[in-house]
Every structure is written in C-alpha cells, then in structure tokens.
Amino acid sequence: MKLSNQEILFIDQYLQKADVIFVDVRSELTDHIASAVEEKMEVEELSFYDAFKAYMVENKKMLLATSRLNFTNYKNGMIRFSKTFIKPQNIFFAIMLLFGFRYLNQLISLEMMSQVLFFMIFLFAFVQAIYTFFIIKKRYLYLENSSSVLLVIYYVNLFSNGFGLHAKNFIGNQFSIGITLFLLFAYVGYCVTTIRKFRIKYS
C-alpha cells in the first residue's frame, strides 16, 4: 500500500511544524515514517491518518531526537563525508594530483600553492554560509555537523606547510599540499552534492 503525494506532503509539513528545520534530516524522516505508516496501514488495516497518528504516538520522541545537533549526528556526518573519498571523481582527482604536481610545480611554487589553499578554505566557508543561510535559506544538519572538516583542512595545511603566508615559513612538500587539496576538493564536492540533492526535492 503506497501513500499518495498529498499524504507524504502531510508528513513533511507535520515535521516542519515539529521544528525539524534541517531539510536533509526531514527528507530522511519523511521517507522513514512513510514506509512505517504504509506497513501499519496494510498489516492493521488502518486509514492513513489513524496509522500515522498511532505510529507517531509511539515514535515521535525518538524520531525528533535524531533531528537535533548532537554527537551521534556529528559522527554520522563525518562518516558520510569520509565515504566520499572512494567516489570515482575523488579517486580520479587524487590520481591527477599524484602525477600532476611535477608539472604544476613548474608553473606555481608549492609555497604559493599553500598560500592559495589558505585563501580557498576561507573563501569556500564564506560562500557556503552565505548561500545556505541567505540565498536558499535552508539548513542542512549533516553539512553543519561536518563543517568542522574545513577547520581540520585548515590546520592540516597550517601544521604541514608552515604557520604563515611567507615563503620562509614553508615546511611542506607536494604530499602535504596534495593531501590538503584533496580533502578540500572532496569536501566541496560533498557539499555541492548534498545541497543539489535536497534543493531539487524542496525547491
């Protein structure tokens, strides 16, 4: 027994009224509740409203707890991000970095690349905040939980390549620059994919 689009929309609107403000979590909860309600309707021969009401009475507190900023969701966000490392485009990018640095270093010094990375990290953090909070005005729990990745990338660059933006402080090499650039590339891809996925659903 499948729910109609109107019934699925009802679940989504119910979660919005229950202050589930993160669109990625709300989407997952909507799918989870819809499947549970469909099963309850079929097994217990209930109407949609009766099945939904009975299910939420039993599970509302537990479900809403999963929509908050907490350690469990932080861990899940980090796990989701780490899984992007094995995506084909990221593996391809890593291979390109491995073979490309010998030629890249002829065009731009590794010291300069380290400085550029500092700028790219701060620029992306700024753009991400402006875009999500002020342009599309939507919040993503897993992105906010994993936003600390940018700090990790920043400090990887900081400790691996020097504590300043001057060449005399540069202590890194092509491997430390490559790792930092790979992490930043993977994180940008993760953010863009997440925003596009749920923007289409909630546009």
TORGU-744215 format. One record per residue (C-alpha): residue in one letter; x, y, z; residue number from 0. Coordinates in pm, 1 decimal, decimal comma. Last residue first. Layout:
<atoms>
 code       c1       c2       c3 pos
    A        X        Y        Z NUM
...
</atoms>
This chain:
<atoms>
 code       c1       c2       c3 pos
    S   1257,4   2373,6   -429,0 202
    Y   1244,3   2108,6   -156,3 201
    K   1330,7   1796,0   -352,6 200
    I   1558,8   1972,0   -600,0 199
    R   1730,9   2160,2   -317,2 198
    F   1775,4   1830,8   -131,2 197
    K   2003,3   1667,6   -385,4 196
    R   2170,3   1988,9   -501,5 195
    I   2270,6   2085,9   -146,0 194
    T   2412,4   1741,9    -66,8 193
    T   2605,6   1712,9   -394,6 192
    V   2753,8   2063,0   -358,8 191
    C   2861,9   1999,3     -1,0 190
    Y   3023,0   1661,3    -74,8 189
    G   3202,8   1800,0   -380,5 188
    V   3343,0   2088,4   -175,5 187
    Y   3453,7   1841,5     91,7 186
    A   3630,1   1613,4   -155,8 185
    F   3814,4   1907,2   -317,7 184
    L   3922,3   2038,4     22,2 183
    L   4047,6   1698,5    134,0 182
    F   4235,5   1651,5   -195,5 181
    L   4395,8   1996,4   -169,2 180
    T   4520,0   1925,1    182,2 179
    I   4653,7   1582,8     85,1 178
    G   4827,2   1725,4   -222,3 177
    I   4988,8   2011,3    -30,7 176
    S   5124,0   1766,4    228,4 175
    F   5247,1   1535,5    -48,8 174
    Q   5398,5   1809,6   -264,4 173
    N   5611,1   1933,3     21,9 172
    G   5569,4   2133,2    339,9 171
    I   5793,9   2348,6    557,9 170
    F   5710,5   2697,4    428,0 169
    N   5787,1   2965,8    684,7 168
    K   6041,9   3145,0    465,9 167
    A   5786,0   3150,7    183,3 166
    H   5555,0   3379,9    373,4 165
    L   5188,5   3302,1    436,9 164
    G   5244,1   3187,9    788,4 163
    F   5245,3   2885,5   1015,1 162
    G   5403,1   2637,6    778,2 161
    N   5309,4   2363,0    533,6 160
    S   5204,0   2062,6    736,2 159
    F   5085,4   2238,3   1051,5 158
    L   4881,1   2504,6    874,8 157
    N   4760,9   2291,6    584,0 156
    V   4634,6   2020,9    815,3 155
    Y   4502,4   2301,2   1036,5 154
    Y   4288,1   2442,9    755,9 153
    I   4168,6   2100,1    646,1 152
    V   4059,7   2023,8   1003,4 151
    L   3887,2   2360,3   1025,4 150
    L   3707,7   2288,1    698,4 149
    V   3607,9   1948,2    834,7 148
    S   3438,0   2135,9   1118,1 147
    S   3162,4   2195,3    863,2 146
    S   3071,4   1828,4    910,3 145
    N   2793,3   1891,2   1159,9 144
    E   2664,3   2188,9    963,9 143
    L   2670,2   1986,8    643,8 142
    Y   2496,9   1690,7    805,7 141
    L   2228,1   1914,3    952,3 140
    Y   2147,4   2101,0    635,1 139
    R   1977,7   2438,8    676,6 138
    K   1778,4   2623,1    414,3 137
    K   1761,1   2991,2    331,9 136
    I   1837,3   2940,9    -40,1 135
    I   2020,3   3274,5    -57,2 134
    F   2086,2   3394,0    299,5 133
    F   2167,3   3092,8    518,4 132
    T   2274,3   2832,6    262,6 131
    Y   2449,3   3056,6      9,3 130
    I   2610,7   3297,4    255,1 129
    A   2746,7   3017,8    476,9 128
    Q   2879,8   2814,7    183,1 127
    V   3042,7   3121,8     25,7 126
    F   3223,4   3212,0    349,8 125
    A   3349,1   2858,7    413,3 124
    F   3454,9   2836,1     47,6 123
    L   3654,3   3158,7     66,2 122
    F   3825,0   3062,3    392,2 121
    I   3944,8   2730,3    251,1 120
    M   4040,3   2879,5    -87,2 119
    F   4252,3   3156,7     71,7 118
    F   4454,8   2917,9    285,4 117
    L   4491,4   2692,1    -18,0 116
    V   4630,2   2978,4   -227,5 115
    Q   4901,5   3036,6     31,8 114
    S   4999,5   2669,7     21,1 113
    M   5006,1   2683,2   -360,3 112
    M   5243,2   2980,6   -341,4 111
    E   5485,6   2781,6   -128,4 110
    L   5446,6   2485,0   -365,3 109
    S   5568,2   2710,0   -644,7 108
    I   5349,5   2773,4   -947,6 107
    L   5400,6   2679,5  -1311,7 106
    Q   5689,7   2433,4  -1282,9 105
    N   5538,5   2296,9   -961,7 104
    L   5228,1   2204,3  -1156,8 103
    Y   5428,8   1972,4  -1381,3 102
    R   5566,7   1756,2  -1101,0 101
    F   5237,8   1800,1   -917,5 100
    G   5032,1   1645,5  -1192,3  99
    F   5102,7   1276,2  -1149,4  98
    L   4984,0   1237,4   -791,4  97
    L   4732,9   1518,9   -819,4  96
    M   4570,4   1354,5  -1121,9  95
    I   4549,8   1027,3   -929,8  94
    A   4382,1   1204,4   -636,8  93
    F   4136,0   1374,8   -873,5  92
    F   4044,3   1040,2  -1028,9  91
    I   3985,3    892,0   -683,1  90
    N   3769,4   1193,5   -599,7  89
    Q   3566,3   1163,3   -920,6  88
    P   3519,3    789,0   -871,9  87
    K   3385,7    817,7   -515,0  86
    I   3612,9    646,4   -264,2  85
    F   3683,7    959,3    -60,6  84
    T   3310,8   1037,6    -46,8  83
    K   3272,8    780,9    230,5  82
    S   3463,7   1013,7    464,9  81
    F   3187,5   1274,7    430,3  80
    R   2914,9   1033,9    527,6  79
    I   3118,0    914,3    825,9  78
    M   3174,0   1272,7    937,9  77
    G   2801,8   1346,4    917,8  76
    N   2719,4   1029,9   1110,0  75
    K   2961,2   1129,0   1386,9  74
    Y   2805,1   1474,9   1412,2  73
    N   2459,8   1315,9   1411,6  72
    T   2559,0   1098,9   1706,1  71
    F   2731,8   1388,0   1885,2  70
    N   2427,7   1614,2   1875,4  69
    L   2258,6   1877,8   1660,2  68
    R   1898,3   1768,0   1656,2  67
    S   1689,1   1573,6   1407,0  66
    T   1751,9   1230,1   1558,1  65
    A   1576,5   1333,6   1880,7  64
    L   1266,9   1408,5   1674,6  63
    L   1239,7   1042,6   1577,5  62
    M   1272,6    911,2   1933,9  61
    K   1011,9   1150,0   2072,8  60
    K    769,0   1084,6   1787,5  59
    N    788,4    704,4   1798,5  58
    E    487,7    560,4   1980,9  57
    V    241,3    847,5   1938,9  56
    M    382,9    899,3   1589,2  55
    Y    293,8    548,1   1479,1  54
    A    -62,2    564,2   1611,9  53
    K   -127,3    901,9   1449,2  52
    F     15,8    791,7   1115,1  51
    A   -185,7    468,3   1112,0  50
    D   -507,3    651,5   1205,8  49
    Y   -449,3    923,4    944,3  48
    F   -358,6    680,1    668,2  47
    S   -655,4    454,6    732,4  46
    L   -596,5    130,2    916,2  45
    E   -593,3   -230,9    801,9  44
    E   -351,7   -342,2   1076,9  43
    V    -93,8   -501,0    846,4  42
    E   -151,2   -280,2    542,8  41
    M   -191,1     54,3    716,4  40
    K     98,2    -24,7    951,8  39
    E    326,6   -110,8    660,2  38
    E    241,5    211,3    478,7  37
    V    290,0    405,0    802,7  36
    A    639,8    260,3    852,6  35
    S    740,8    337,6    493,7  34
    A    604,6    693,4    517,1  33
    I    778,5    747,6    851,3  32
    H   1119,1    652,4    709,9  31
    D   1076,3    855,4    391,1  30
    T    965,2   1162,0    587,8  29
    L   1246,5   1112,4    838,8  28
    E   1505,9   1106,0    561,7  27
    S   1366,8   1418,0    397,5  26
    R   1341,6   1598,1    730,0  25
    V   1703,5   1510,6    805,7  24
    D   1823,7   1664,3    479,1  23
    V   1594,3   1966,3    511,2  22
    F   1711,6   2063,8    859,7  21
    I   1439,2   2257,2   1040,6  20
    V   1259,7   1970,8   1212,1  19
    D   1065,5   2215,9   1426,1  18
    A    756,6   1996,6   1489,3  17
    K    567,0   2218,9   1243,9  16
    Q    819,7   2119,7    977,4  15
    L    773,9   1754,5   1070,9  14
    Y    397,9   1782,1   1019,9  13
    Q    457,3   1953,0    685,7  12
    D    671,4   1661,0    569,1  11
    I    415,1   1406,0    685,3  10
    F    133,9   1593,9    506,6   9
    L    346,4   1610,5    190,9   8
    I    371,8   1230,9    201,1   7
    E     -6,8   1213,1    232,2   6
    Q    -55,3   1453,5    -59,2   5
    N    188,0   1258,3   -275,3   4
    S    -17,7    946,7   -213,6   3
    L     97,5    668,7     15,4   2
    K    163,0    323,2   -120,6   1
    M      0,0      0,0      0,0   0
</atoms>
